[in-house]
Structures are given as C-alpha cells and as structure tokens.
Amino acid sequence: MTLELGPDDKRMRLRYAGTCRLCTRHISAGEEAVYERGSKTVRCIDCAAEVTGVDRGEAGASARREYEHRRDNREQRIRTDHPKLGGLILALTDDPQSTKAWERGAVGEELLARRLTCLPDSFRVLHDRRIRGTRANIDHIVIGPTGIWVIDAKRYLGKRPALRVESGIIRPRVESLRIGGRDGTKLVQGVQSQVERVTATLGEAAPPVTGVLCFIEADWPLIGGSFSVDGVHVLWPRLLVQRMTDAPPRFTDVDLIHAQLASAFPSA
C-alpha cells in the first residue's frame, strides 16, 4: 500500500535506524525514509510513494444502470408483444414502482454526493462501492480526520424518519426506525453490516467507523429531528457534513485508509 506525503511528513536520510510503521521493514541509519513529525515514526520510501489511480467512484452509478436496464427491458418487451400499439402503451403507462425505486435511489446518491463536496480538503470520499462476494454496495464512504463514515443515502420524499422506543419494567429497551410510520429496521441492519465489513477490512488498528442513514428530501421537523438507532445515526445531508467536520480529530492517515478502502471495496 502506498501513501502520499502529508503536511507533517519530511523525507530525509535517517540519523538512526528505525522500523517502517506500515510494512515493519527495518530501515538502516543513513537510508532515505519519511519521518512523521506528528507521531515521531518513520515510513520506508516504498510506503511513502504517492498514491495514484484511486478510483473514487461515481455516485448512484450502479442504481442508475439497474434502472436503465429495467426500463429498457420493459420497453423492449412491450414493443415485442404489441408491435402496433407498443409506443402508445409506453406513452400512456409508467414504469412499475420497483423500477422507479432504482431511479429515486440513484438521484438520492447523486444529491448527497453534491453536498459532500462541501467537506474540507482533508476529507476523502468514495462513492458507490461494491461489497465483494455479494450483490450489495455501499453508497458513500467518507474518510477524514474525524474518522470513517459509512453512509447509506435514502430518498423518501415527504416522509418523516422517527425513532420508536419500546421498553417496560421487565423488557429491555428496544429501538426501531420508522419511516412515515412504516418499519425501517432492515435499513439499520444494512448499515450495521456495512460498518462491520469496513471495520474488519482495516483490522484491529481501524479508526472509529460510524454508520449513517442519510435521508434526502424527507419531512424533517423544524427543531431537532436527528437521532440514532442502535448506533446508526439518522439525519439529513447538511447536518451530516456538520457532524463530520465538527467531531474531534481521531487519526491522521487519511490517504492511507482512503487507498485501502478503495482497493477493498472497488467501484460498483
């Protein structure tokens, strides 16, 4: 894995022998390496070379491809079954909701990606990442000094996300997500699974990983509104950016983690 030089890094010949903190290779005195002034550690030149070719992905790309695939298949099927009236049928009927849902999802990811451009330069963003061995993907992964944020974008126009808490004298507290009154537990579980995969990829030394359900164009109240369900934050784009930038710094190897996650979760 390679890493570009940061503002606190200095390339130099070492006065004393050391060990690369990334690959653990022994670095002899007099050998050229990168000294990290912030942590007072060193990296060998191989691990200090500039990262190139990191594919940041395209927000909503896989959802939009699925929508276009379903739309085109429907059009072809109707025109084949009704050679004379196919065009009229298509003009008078809409795509089924199962097809439109993919377009709504793509637009939601695209809108959130625009908001994420407001993040400071110290943050890195990956869009539409494939989870190997599954058909699932992660909408957005943000890596910054404040930690890693795994974000699932949801576009529920005019519907209000809400926290439901059920508990009793004997029963333990149970939290659940409601969206316009309907159960959204599966969405929370999906983000939790994504967080677990990202954490496992980075190993024991992983920075804090936070799961987020970000609702776009939902019916949020004028005061308050955001909450968390079983550790997953539920909020809207503007507040998400504020949370990510206002949180206390957690680590400095942003570009290293960015490259690692881009490799582990390729563009969908």
C-alpha positions as CSV (number, residue, x, y, z in Angstrom):
1,M,0.0,0.0,0.0
2,T,1.3,3.5,-0.8
3,L,0.7,6.8,0.8
4,E,1.3,10.4,-0.3
5,L,3.2,12.8,1.9
6,G,1.3,14.8,4.4
7,P,1.9,18.3,5.8
8,D,3.8,16.8,8.9
9,D,6.0,14.4,6.8
10,K,9.6,15.0,6.0
11,R,11.6,13.0,3.5
12,M,15.2,12.6,4.8
13,R,18.1,10.3,5.5
14,L,17.7,8.8,8.9
15,R,20.3,9.5,11.6
16,Y,19.3,6.4,13.5
17,A,17.9,3.0,12.4
18,G,14.1,2.5,12.5
19,T,11.2,0.4,11.5
20,C,8.6,1.3,8.9
21,R,5.3,1.6,10.8
22,L,3.4,0.3,7.7
23,C,5.3,-2.7,6.4
24,T,7.5,-3.2,9.5
25,R,10.7,-3.3,7.3
26,H,13.9,-2.4,9.1
27,I,15.3,0.9,7.9
28,S,19.1,1.4,8.4
29,A,20.7,4.6,9.6
30,G,21.6,6.7,6.6
31,E,18.8,5.2,4.5
32,E,16.3,7.6,3.0
33,A,12.8,7.4,4.5
34,V,9.9,9.7,5.6
35,Y,9.8,11.0,9.1
36,E,6.3,11.7,10.5
37,R,6.8,14.5,12.9
38,G,3.3,14.3,14.4
39,S,3.7,10.6,15.6
40,K,7.5,10.6,15.6
41,T,7.5,7.4,13.4
42,V,9.0,6.6,10.1
43,R,7.9,5.1,6.8
44,C,10.1,3.5,4.1
45,I,10.2,5.0,0.7
46,D,8.1,2.3,-0.8
47,C,5.3,3.1,1.6
48,A,5.7,6.8,1.1
49,A,5.3,7.0,-2.6
50,E,2.4,9.0,-3.9
51,V,-0.9,7.2,-4.4
52,T,-2.1,7.2,-8.0
53,G,-5.1,5.9,-9.7
54,V,-7.5,5.7,-6.7
55,D,-11.0,5.3,-8.2
56,R,-13.3,7.4,-6.2
57,G,-16.4,6.0,-8.0
58,E,-19.5,7.7,-9.3
59,A,-22.4,8.3,-7.0
60,G,-25.5,6.4,-7.9
61,A,-23.9,4.7,-10.9
62,S,-25.0,1.1,-10.2
63,A,-28.5,2.1,-9.2
64,R,-28.9,4.2,-12.4
65,R,-27.6,1.3,-14.5
66,E,-30.1,-1.0,-12.9
67,Y,-32.9,1.5,-13.5
68,E,-32.0,1.9,-17.2
69,H,-31.7,-1.9,-17.6
70,R,-35.2,-2.5,-16.2
71,R,-36.7,0.4,-18.2
72,D,-35.2,-0.8,-21.5
73,N,-36.2,-4.4,-20.9
74,R,-39.8,-3.3,-20.2
75,E,-39.8,-1.1,-23.4
76,Q,-38.4,-4.0,-25.5
77,R,-40.9,-6.5,-24.1
78,I,-43.9,-4.2,-24.7
79,R,-42.8,-3.4,-28.2
80,T,-42.3,-7.1,-29.0
81,D,-45.6,-8.1,-27.5
82,H,-47.5,-5.2,-29.1
83,P,-45.8,-4.3,-32.4
84,K,-48.5,-1.8,-33.4
85,L,-49.5,-0.3,-30.1
86,G,-46.2,-0.6,-28.2
87,G,-45.4,3.1,-28.5
88,L,-48.9,4.2,-27.4
89,I,-48.8,1.8,-24.4
90,L,-45.4,3.2,-23.3
91,A,-46.7,6.7,-23.6
92,L,-49.8,6.1,-21.5
93,T,-48.2,4.0,-18.8
94,D,-45.5,4.5,-16.3
95,D,-42.7,2.2,-15.2
96,P,-43.6,0.0,-12.2
97,Q,-42.7,1.2,-8.7
98,S,-40.0,-1.4,-8.4
99,T,-38.2,0.2,-11.4
100,K,-38.8,3.8,-10.3
101,A,-37.3,2.9,-6.9
102,W,-33.9,2.4,-8.6
103,E,-34.1,5.9,-10.2
104,R,-35.1,7.5,-6.9
105,G,-32.1,5.8,-5.3
106,A,-29.7,7.0,-7.9
107,V,-30.9,10.6,-7.6
108,G,-30.6,10.4,-3.8
109,E,-27.0,9.3,-4.0
110,E,-26.2,12.0,-6.6
111,L,-27.7,14.7,-4.4
112,L,-25.8,13.6,-1.3
113,A,-22.6,13.4,-3.3
114,R,-23.0,17.1,-4.2
115,R,-23.4,18.0,-0.6
116,L,-20.3,16.0,0.3
117,T,-18.3,18.4,-2.0
118,C,-18.7,20.9,0.9
119,L,-16.3,18.9,3.0
120,P,-12.8,20.3,3.7
121,D,-9.8,19.2,1.6
122,S,-8.7,17.0,4.5
123,F,-11.5,14.6,3.7
124,R,-11.7,11.9,1.1
125,V,-14.8,10.4,-0.4
126,L,-15.6,7.1,-2.1
127,H,-18.9,6.6,-4.0
128,D,-20.9,3.5,-4.9
129,R,-18.5,0.8,-3.6
130,R,-19.1,-2.9,-4.3
131,I,-19.0,-5.4,-1.4
132,R,-17.1,-8.4,-2.8
133,G,-18.9,-11.7,-2.8
134,T,-22.4,-10.0,-2.6
135,R,-24.8,-8.1,-4.7
136,A,-24.8,-5.2,-2.2
137,N,-22.9,-1.9,-2.3
138,I,-22.0,0.9,0.0
139,D,-23.4,4.3,-1.2
140,H,-20.6,6.5,0.2
141,I,-17.6,6.1,2.4
142,V,-16.1,9.3,3.8
143,I,-12.6,9.2,5.3
144,G,-11.4,12.2,7.3
145,P,-9.5,13.3,10.4
146,T,-12.7,12.7,12.4
147,G,-13.0,9.1,11.5
148,I,-14.6,6.9,8.8
149,W,-18.3,7.4,7.9
150,V,-20.2,4.7,6.1
151,I,-23.3,6.3,4.6
152,D,-26.4,4.9,3.1
153,A,-28.4,7.5,1.2
154,K,-32.2,7.2,1.2
155,R,-34.6,9.4,-0.7
156,Y,-38.1,9.2,0.8
157,L,-39.9,12.3,-0.4
158,G,-42.0,13.9,2.2
159,K,-41.8,11.0,4.7
160,R,-40.6,11.5,8.2
161,P,-38.0,9.3,9.8
162,A,-38.7,8.7,13.5
163,L,-37.3,6.8,16.5
164,R,-39.6,4.4,18.3
165,V,-38.6,3.2,21.7
166,E,-40.3,0.3,23.4
167,S,-39.5,-0.8,26.9
168,G,-41.1,-1.9,30.1
169,I,-40.3,-2.8,33.7
170,I,-39.1,-6.2,32.7
171,R,-38.4,-5.9,29.0
172,P,-35.2,-4.3,27.8
173,R,-35.2,-1.1,25.8
174,V,-35.8,-1.7,22.1
175,E,-35.1,0.9,19.5
176,S,-36.5,0.9,15.9
177,L,-36.7,3.1,12.9
178,R,-40.0,4.3,11.4
179,I,-40.3,6.0,8.1
180,G,-43.7,7.6,7.5
181,G,-45.0,5.1,10.1
182,R,-43.5,2.0,8.4
183,D,-40.8,-0.2,9.9
184,G,-37.3,0.6,8.7
185,T,-35.4,-2.0,10.7
186,K,-33.8,-3.6,7.7
187,L,-32.2,-0.3,6.7
188,V,-30.5,0.0,10.1
189,Q,-29.3,-3.6,9.9
190,G,-27.9,-3.0,6.4
191,V,-25.8,-0.1,7.6
192,Q,-24.6,-2.1,10.6
193,S,-23.4,-4.9,8.3
194,Q,-21.6,-2.4,6.1
195,V,-19.8,-0.9,9.2
196,E,-18.8,-4.4,10.3
197,R,-17.3,-5.1,6.9
198,V,-15.3,-1.8,6.7
199,T,-14.0,-2.3,10.3
200,A,-13.0,-5.9,9.5
201,T,-11.1,-4.8,6.4
202,L,-9.0,-2.4,8.3
203,G,-8.3,-4.7,11.2
204,E,-7.6,-4.0,14.9
205,A,-6.0,-0.7,14.2
206,A,-9.1,0.7,12.4
207,P,-10.1,4.2,13.2
208,P,-13.6,4.8,14.5
209,V,-16.2,3.8,11.9
210,T,-19.6,5.4,12.1
211,G,-22.7,4.2,10.3
212,V,-25.2,6.8,8.9
213,L,-28.6,6.7,7.3
214,C,-28.9,10.0,5.5
215,F,-32.4,10.8,4.3
216,I,-32.7,13.2,1.4
217,E,-35.8,15.4,0.9
218,A,-37.6,13.8,3.9
219,D,-40.1,15.5,6.1
220,W,-37.8,16.7,8.9
221,P,-39.2,18.9,11.8
222,L,-38.0,22.5,12.1
223,I,-36.4,21.8,15.5
224,G,-34.5,18.6,16.3
225,G,-35.2,15.6,14.3
226,S,-31.9,13.7,14.1
227,F,-31.4,10.6,16.3
228,S,-29.6,7.3,16.4
229,V,-30.9,3.8,16.2
230,D,-28.7,1.0,17.7
231,G,-25.6,3.1,17.0
232,V,-26.6,4.2,13.4
233,H,-27.0,8.0,13.0
234,V,-30.2,9.1,11.2
235,L,-30.1,12.7,9.8
236,W,-30.1,14.9,6.7
237,P,-27.2,15.9,4.3
238,R,-26.4,19.4,5.8
239,L,-26.3,18.1,9.3
240,L,-24.2,15.1,8.2
241,V,-21.5,17.4,6.8
242,Q,-21.6,19.4,10.0
243,R,-21.3,16.3,12.2
244,M,-18.3,15.0,10.2
245,T,-16.4,18.3,10.3
246,D,-17.2,19.3,13.9
247,A,-16.3,15.9,15.5
248,P,-12.9,15.8,17.3
249,P,-9.9,14.6,15.2
250,R,-9.2,10.9,15.6
251,F,-6.3,10.0,13.2
252,T,-4.1,11.4,10.5
253,D,-3.6,8.6,7.9
254,V,-6.5,9.7,5.8
255,D,-4.9,9.0,2.4
256,L,-3.7,5.5,3.5
257,I,-7.1,4.5,4.7
258,H,-8.6,6.0,1.6
259,A,-6.4,3.9,-0.6
260,Q,-7.0,0.7,1.4
261,L,-10.8,1.1,1.3
262,A,-10.8,1.9,-2.4
263,S,-8.9,-1.3,-3.1
264,A,-11.1,-3.5,-0.7
265,F,-14.4,-2.0,-2.0
266,P,-14.0,-1.4,-5.7
267,S,-16.2,0.9,-7.7
268,A,-19.6,-0.7,-8.4
